[in-house]
Amino acid sequence: SPAGGAQRPTVVIDEGFTFPAAPDFPVLYLRPRTICAGIGCKRNMDAASIEEALLTTLKKEGLNPLSLKCISTIPLKADEPGIQTTADHLNVPVTIISTADIEALDVLALGIQPSEFVAEQTGVLSVSTASAYLASGRGRILRDKEKFKGITVALCQSDGE
C-alpha cells in the first residue's frame, strides 16, 4: 500500500449500497437514477407526509433518494400540490401515466395487488404500482403498494438509460 497506509479510492455505483461504517479510504458514490416511485394519495395530502412516506419506503428497500428517477401518478392526481412539491424537493420530474395505459395492464398477472377502493375512486385497479411500473418502462417491481395514512407508495426499477 502507498506511504502512510492510505488505500486506493473506491467508486461505488449502486442505487443503495453504502459502507456500514466510514472506511479509512476515500469513497465516491455514484447513484444511478433508475428508481421510479408511484404515488397515490387522498386529495390535498400535505407534501411533508408524502415525502416522509416516500423516503421511508426507499429506506425499507435500502435505496438512496438520489437514485430516484421520477415520481409517477395518474391524471386525476396530476395537480396534487403535495406530489408536485415532493418531486420538486427531491429534484425529480412527475410522470403522468394515462388511465388507459393502466387499464391495459393485467395487474393480477404482474402480481400487483388490486384495490376495489382505488377502482371506485379513480377507475383503475392500481395507481401507485401500475404507474411506477409503466414509468419505469415496465421494469422490475421492487415494492408493491406500501400503505400509509392516505398515501400509497410503490417502487419500480428501470434498466437505466
Beta strands, then each sheet from edge to edge (+ up, - down):
strand 1: 10-13
strand 2: 27-30
strand 3: 35-41
strand 4: 68-73
strand 5: 94-96
strand 6: 140-148
strand 7: 151-157
sheet 1: 1+ 2+
sheet 2: 5+ 4+ 3+ 7- 6+
end
